[in-house]
Amino acid sequence: MRAHDDMGKPRINITYEDVKRAADANGMTVDDTLAMIARTSDKDRDDHAAEYGAEPTG
């Protein structure tokens, strides 16, 4: 819950700045980028359920 804190593990934990950098590079807003990450995660979870330890949701 600390968007700007990498918790002492730079390049491991994702920070707001990482998301902002990705958003800017793709001509998107931070909110749009986070929404895309969520949609991608949902699709990947359905496509590769075993990696998440669950059955497909769709």
URCORVEN-V573378 format. One line per field, one symbol per residue. phi: phi as a letter, one per 20 degrees, with the letter a starting at -180 (. if undefined). psi: psi as a letter, one per 30 degrees, with the letter a starting at -180 (. if undefined). Layout:
phi->???
psi->???
This chain:
phi->.cgddelmcfmdeedgffffffgffdmceffffffffffffgfffffcgffembeged
psi->gjfgjghgikgdkkleeeeeeeeefghlleeeeeeeeeeeeeeeeefheeffhllkf.
